Amino acid sequence: MSDSEEESQERQLKIVLIGDGAAGKTSLASRFAQEAFGKQYKQTMGLDFFLKRITLPGNLNVTLQVWDIGGQTIGGKMLDKYIYGAQGILLVYDITNYQSFENLEDWYGAVKKANEESEVQPVIALVGNKIDLEHMRTVKADKHQRFCQENGLISHFVSAKTGDSVFLCFQRVAADILGVKLTKAEIEQSQRVVKADIVNYSQEPVARTVNPPRSSMCAVQ
């Protein structure tokens, strides 16, 4: 393959993460781009920016520009400008925080407003974060799926803390944007088992292997 042909196989996509503060957007972006998880919460003021290169089937190299928009900017004048031109949008909420799910209507409205005059509409995924806290879930999975069905969104459940299904979420959005079909084997590989710190308040934190929760299996339709 010539250099020019290799260059033609390289694509760059803008992926924007929006949702309430503390929904885990920054943790999700850094887990994907840097394979890291920050244990202390710090609210994003304005915008954080990450770059990650992945390879899709057909040896298609894709660089994802991941824009992490601060949760306090729902009424901000810059929100439309941040969203504009994005090929992919991740609507992120915390499955243990019902208010963060209810506020998705406003966030989704902002996405539609920003793309009113755009000829090409972005691929949008609804992302339920913190499935490592399944026992504290306040947003039932059927409410999540209904929101997806009513608005034609991709459905994903992830854990930024453990990494469960995080790569798959971004991979699937990128594949949908470019019209690339993922095989079942590729999907299963992206839902790999990862290590997470399990906190026991009577002992020091220990690293244990965490199996993907069953709820994450409905992430791919």
Backbone hydrogen bonds in HBPLUS format (Angstrom, degrees):
<---DONOR---> <-ACCEPTOR-->    atom                        ^
c    i                          cat <-CA-CA->   ^        H-A-AA   ^      H-
h    n   atom  resd res      DA  || num        DHA   H-A  angle D-A-AA Bond
n    s   type  num  typ     dist DA aas  dist angle  dist       angle   num
A0006-GLU N   A0002-SER O   2.96 MM   4  6.27 150.8  2.04 147.5 156.0     1
A0007-GLU N   A0003-ASP O   2.91 MM   4  6.17 154.6  1.97 148.5 155.3     2
A0008-SER N   A0004-SER O   3.05 MM   4  6.25 145.2  2.18 137.8 146.8     3
A0009-GLN N   A0006-GLU O   3.08 MM   3  5.21 141.4  2.24  98.7 109.9     4
A0010-GLU N   A0007-GLU O   3.08 MM   3  5.26 160.6  2.11 106.9 113.0     5
A0011-ARG N   A0061-ASN O   2.90 MM  50  6.35 155.4  1.96 151.4 159.6     6
A0063-THR N   A0011-ARG O   2.76 MM  52  6.20 163.1  1.79 157.2 160.6     7
A0013-LEU N   A0063-THR O   2.91 MM  50  6.32 157.5  1.96 155.7 162.3     8
A0065-GLN N   A0013-LEU O   2.72 MM  52  5.97 176.5  1.72 172.9 174.1     9
A0087-GLN N   A0014-LYS O   2.99 MM  73  5.60 136.3  2.19 137.9 150.3    10
A0088-GLY N   A0014-LYS O   3.19 MM  74  6.44 154.0  2.26 159.7 157.3    11
A0015-ILE N   A0065-GLN O   2.75 MM  50  5.86 175.9  1.75 161.6 163.0    12
A0067-TRP N   A0015-ILE O   2.76 MM  52  6.10 165.6  1.78 160.9 166.1    13
A0016-VAL N   A0088-GLY O   2.94 MM  72  6.36 161.1  1.97 151.4 152.1    14
A0090-LEU N   A0016-VAL O   2.81 MM  74  6.14 165.6  1.83 159.3 161.7    15
A0017-LEU N   A0067-TRP O   2.76 MM  50  6.02 169.9  1.77 175.1 172.5    16
A0069-ILE N   A0017-LEU O   3.21 MM  52  6.10 167.8  2.22 158.5 162.1    17
A0018-ILE N   A0090-LEU O   2.99 MM  72  6.30 167.4  2.01 162.9 165.1    18
A0092-VAL N   A0018-ILE O   2.87 MM  74  6.08 170.9  1.88 169.9 170.2    19
A0023-ALA N   A0020-ASP O   3.28 MM   3  5.62 145.0  2.41 129.4 127.1    20
A0028-LEU N   A0024-GLY O   2.85 MM   4  5.95 150.8  1.93 146.0 154.6    21
A0029-ALA N   A0025-LYS O   2.87 MM   4  6.13 161.5  1.90 153.2 157.6    22
A0030-SER N   A0026-THR O   2.88 MM   4  6.05 166.5  1.90 153.4 157.2    23
A0031-ARG N   A0027-SER O   2.86 MM   4  5.87 148.7  1.96 139.7 148.8    24
A0032-PHE N   A0028-LEU O   3.08 MM   4  6.24 158.9  2.13 144.7 150.0    25
A0033-ALA N   A0029-ALA O   2.86 MM   4  6.01 172.6  1.87 153.7 156.3    26
A0034-GLN N   A0030-SER O   2.76 MM   4  5.16 151.3  1.84 132.0 141.2    27
A0036-ALA N   A0030-SER O   3.42 MM   6  5.82 166.9  2.44 114.4 118.1    28
A0035-GLU N   A0031-ARG O   2.95 MM   4  4.19 128.0  2.23 108.6 116.7    29
A0070-GLY N   A0046-GLY O   2.99 MM  24  5.06 176.0  1.99 134.8 136.1    30
A0048-ASP N   A0068-ASP O   2.89 MM  20  4.94 158.1  1.94 140.5 147.8    31
A0068-ASP N   A0048-ASP O   2.87 MM  20  4.94 167.9  1.88 144.0 147.0    32
A0050-PHE N   A0066-VAL O   2.87 MM  16  4.94 157.4  1.92 143.8 150.7    33
A0066-VAL N   A0050-PHE O   2.79 MM  16  4.94 160.9  1.82 145.5 149.7    34
A0052-LYS N   A0064-LEU O   3.09 MM  12  5.24 147.8  2.19 139.3 148.6    35
A0064-LEU N   A0052-LYS O   2.70 MM  12  5.24 171.6  1.70 159.8 157.2    36
A0054-ILE N   A0062-VAL O   2.78 MM   8  5.36 165.1  1.80 160.9 162.8    37
A0062-VAL N   A0054-ILE O   2.80 MM   8  5.36 173.8  1.80 165.3 165.9    38
A0056-LEU N   A0060-LEU O   2.79 MM   4  5.03 167.0  1.80 148.9 148.0    39
A0060-LEU N   A0056-LEU O   3.10 MM   4  5.03 152.8  2.18 137.6 141.7    40
A0073-THR N   A0070-GLY O   3.25 MM   3  5.88 163.6  2.28 121.0 122.6    41
A0076-GLY N   A0073-THR O   2.94 MM   3  4.61 155.0  2.00  99.6 107.5    42
A0079-LEU N   A0076-GLY O   3.45 MM   3  5.69 158.5  2.50 104.4 110.0    43
A0081-LYS N   A0078-MET O   2.99 MM   3  5.26 117.3  2.40 104.4 120.1    44
A0082-TYR N   A0078-MET O   2.95 MM   4  6.26 149.8  2.04 155.7 165.5    45
A0083-ILE N   A0079-LEU O   3.02 MM   4  6.28 160.3  2.06 156.0 160.7    46
A0084-TYR N   A0080-ASP O   2.88 MM   4  5.91 149.6  1.97 145.0 153.7    47
A0086-ALA N   A0083-ILE O   3.06 MM   3  5.75 154.2  2.13 146.3 146.2    48
A0123-VAL N   A0087-GLN O   2.86 MM  36  6.22 161.5  1.90 150.6 145.2    49
A0089-ILE N   A0123-VAL O   2.83 MM  34  6.25 154.9  1.89 156.1 160.6    50
A0125-ALA N   A0089-ILE O   2.87 MM  36  6.29 161.5  1.90 165.0 171.0    51
A0091-LEU N   A0125-ALA O   2.85 MM  34  6.10 165.8  1.87 174.0 177.2    52
A0127-VAL N   A0091-LEU O   2.81 MM  36  5.83 178.7  1.81 156.2 156.3    53
A0093-TYR N   A0127-VAL O   3.05 MM  34  6.43 157.6  2.10 167.9 167.9    54
A0129-ASN N   A0093-TYR O   2.83 MM  36  5.98 173.3  1.84 168.5 168.4    55
A0097-ASN N   A0094-ASP O   2.92 MM   3  5.24 165.7  1.94 118.3 122.6    56
A0095-ILE N   A0129-ASN O   3.13 MM  34  6.01 178.1  2.13 158.8 158.9    57
A0138-THR N   A0095-ILE O   2.80 MM  43  6.08 169.0  1.81 151.4 153.2    58
A0139-VAL N   A0095-ILE O   3.16 MM  44  5.28 149.8  2.25 153.7 152.0    59
A0100-SER N   A0097-ASN O   3.12 MM   3  5.56 128.6  2.39 106.9 118.9    60
A0101-PHE N   A0098-TYR O   2.99 MM   3  5.18 131.4  2.23 100.0 113.5    61
A0102-GLU N   A0098-TYR O   2.96 MM   4  6.36 160.3  2.00 155.3 160.8    62
A0103-ASN N   A0099-GLN O   2.97 MM   4  6.13 154.3  2.04 150.4 156.5    63
A0104-LEU N   A0101-PHE O   3.05 MM   3  5.40 159.6  2.10 109.9 116.4    64
A0106-ASP N   A0103-ASN O   3.06 MM   3  5.50 125.9  2.36 107.4 119.0    65
A0107-TRP N   A0103-ASN O   3.21 MM   4  6.63 160.2  2.26 148.2 153.8    66
A0108-TYR N   A0104-LEU O   2.69 MM   4  5.80 164.6  1.71 155.9 160.0    67
A0109-GLY N   A0105-GLU O   2.94 MM   4  6.03 147.0  2.05 136.6 146.1    68
A0110-ALA N   A0106-ASP O   2.99 MM   4  6.29 145.5  2.12 143.1 151.8    69
A0111-VAL N   A0107-TRP O   3.10 MM   4  6.47 147.2  2.21 143.2 151.8    70
A0112-LYS N   A0108-TYR O   3.00 MM   4  6.34 161.2  2.04 151.7 155.9    71
A0113-LYS N   A0109-GLY O   2.96 MM   4  6.13 155.9  2.02 145.6 152.5    72
A0114-ALA N   A0110-ALA O   3.00 MM   4  6.14 156.4  2.06 143.4 149.3    73
A0115-ASN N   A0111-VAL O   3.17 MM   4  6.35 130.5  2.43 139.3 151.7    74
A0115-ASN N   A0112-LYS O   3.23 MM   3  5.20 136.2  2.43  93.6 105.6    75
A0116-GLU N   A0113-LYS O   3.36 MM   3  5.24 169.2  2.37 107.0 106.7    76
A0118-SER N   A0115-ASN O   3.21 MM   3  5.02 158.6  2.26 100.4 106.7    77
A0154-ILE N   A0124-ILE O   2.97 MM  30  6.31 165.8  1.99 148.9 151.1    78
A0126-LEU N   A0154-ILE O   2.75 MM  28  6.04 164.5  1.77 175.3 169.8    79
A0156-HIS N   A0126-LEU O   2.98 MM  30  6.15 146.6  2.10 177.0 169.2    80
A0128-GLY N   A0156-HIS O   2.91 MM  28  6.30 164.6  1.94 156.0 155.5    81
A0158-VAL N   A0128-GLY O   2.90 MM  30  6.19 162.5  1.93 152.1 156.2    82
A0133-LEU N   A0130-LYS O   2.91 MM   3  5.61 164.1  1.94 118.3 123.5    83
A0131-ILE N   A0158-VAL O   3.16 MM  27  5.91 164.9  2.18 133.6 137.6    84
A0136-MET N   A0133-LEU O   2.79 MM   3  5.43 160.5  1.83 122.2 129.1    85
A0137-ARG N   A0134-GLU O   3.11 MM   3  5.13 167.1  2.13 111.6 113.0    86
A0143-LYS N   A0140-LYS O   3.05 MM   3  5.52 133.9  2.27 109.5 121.0    87
A0144-HIS N   A0140-LYS O   3.33 MM   4  6.75 155.5  2.39 148.7 155.5    88
A0145-GLN N   A0141-ALA O   2.92 MM   4  6.24 162.8  1.95 153.4 157.5    89
A0146-ARG N   A0142-ASP O   2.94 MM   4  6.01 149.9  2.03 137.8 146.0    90
A0147-PHE N   A0143-LYS O   3.08 MM   4  6.28 158.8  2.13 146.6 151.3    91
A0148-CYS N   A0144-HIS O   3.13 MM   4  6.46 153.4  2.20 146.5 154.0    92
A0149-GLN N   A0145-GLN O   2.92 MM   4  6.17 162.9  1.95 151.1 155.2    93
A0150-GLU N   A0146-ARG O   2.89 MM   4  6.05 161.9  1.92 154.0 158.5    94
A0151-ASN N   A0147-PHE O   3.22 MM   4  6.23 139.6  2.39 136.9 145.9    95
A0152-GLY N   A0148-CYS O   2.74 MM   4  5.55 111.6  2.21 146.2 161.7    96
A0153-LEU N   A0148-CYS O   2.92 MM   5  4.56 159.6  1.96 128.2 133.7    97
A0159-SER N   A0164-ASP O   3.13 MM   5  5.13 145.6  2.25 140.3 143.7    98
A0163-GLY N   A0159-SER O   2.74 MM   4  5.43 140.6  1.89 142.5 154.9    99
A0166-VAL N   A0163-GLY O   3.20 MM   3  5.44 170.6  2.21 121.8 124.2   100
A0169-CYS N   A0165-SER O   3.02 MM   4  6.13 150.4  2.11 141.9 148.7   101
A0170-PHE N   A0166-VAL O   3.33 MM   4  6.75 163.0  2.36 157.4 158.2   102
A0171-GLN N   A0167-PHE O   2.84 MM   4  5.95 163.8  1.86 156.5 162.1   103
A0172-ARG N   A0168-LEU O   2.77 MM   4  5.80 159.2  1.82 150.2 155.3   104
A0173-VAL N   A0169-CYS O   3.16 MM   4  6.37 160.2  2.20 145.8 150.7   105
A0174-ALA N   A0170-PHE O   2.98 MM   4  6.17 168.5  1.99 153.2 156.4   106
A0175-ALA N   A0171-GLN O   2.88 MM   4  6.05 157.9  1.93 148.0 154.8   107
A0176-ASP N   A0172-ARG O   2.90 MM   4  6.08 157.8  1.95 148.3 154.1   108
A0177-ILE N   A0173-VAL O   2.98 MM   4  6.23 157.0  2.03 150.7 156.8   109
A0178-LEU N   A0174-ALA O   3.13 MM   4  6.36 156.3  2.19 147.1 152.7   110
A0179-GLY N   A0175-ALA O   2.85 MM   4  5.83 107.0  2.40 137.8 155.6   111
A0180-VAL N   A0175-ALA O   2.75 MM   5  4.68 158.3  1.80 144.3 144.8   112
A0179-GLY N   A0176-ASP O   3.28 MM   3  4.97 154.2  2.35  94.0 101.6   113
A0187-ILE N   A0183-THR O   3.02 MM   4  6.32 153.5  2.09 150.1 157.6   114
A0188-GLU N   A0184-LYS O   2.93 MM   4  6.17 162.0  1.97 151.1 155.7   115
A0189-GLN N   A0185-ALA O   2.97 MM   4  6.12 150.9  2.05 142.6 150.6   116
A0190-SER N   A0186-GLU O   3.17 MM   4  6.33 143.0  2.31 137.3 145.8   117
A0190-SER N   A0187-ILE O   3.17 MM   3  5.23 125.2  2.48  95.6 109.2   118
A0191-GLN N   A0188-GLU O   3.16 MM   3  5.17 145.3  2.28  97.0 107.3   119
A0210-VAL N   A0194-VAL O   3.26 MM  16  6.16 177.5  2.26 171.5 172.2   120
A0196-ALA N   A0208-ARG O   3.29 MM  12  6.02 168.1  2.30 164.5 165.4   121
A0208-ARG N   A0196-ALA O   3.27 MM  12  6.02 168.2  2.29 164.3 162.2   122
A0198-ILE N   A0206-VAL O   3.12 MM   8  5.90 168.8  2.14 169.8 166.2   123
A0203-GLN N   A0200-ASN O   2.92 MM   3  5.35 159.4  1.96 117.2 124.2   124
A0216-SER N   A0213-PRO O   3.04 MM   3  5.68 148.9  2.14 114.4 122.3   125
A0217-MET N   A0214-ARG O   2.90 MM   3  5.46 155.2  1.97 115.1 123.1   126
A0218-CYS N   A0215-SER O   3.29 MM   3  5.96 161.7  2.32 112.5 117.0   127
A0219-ALA N   A0216-SER O   2.99 MM   3  5.24 156.7  2.04 111.2 115.2   128
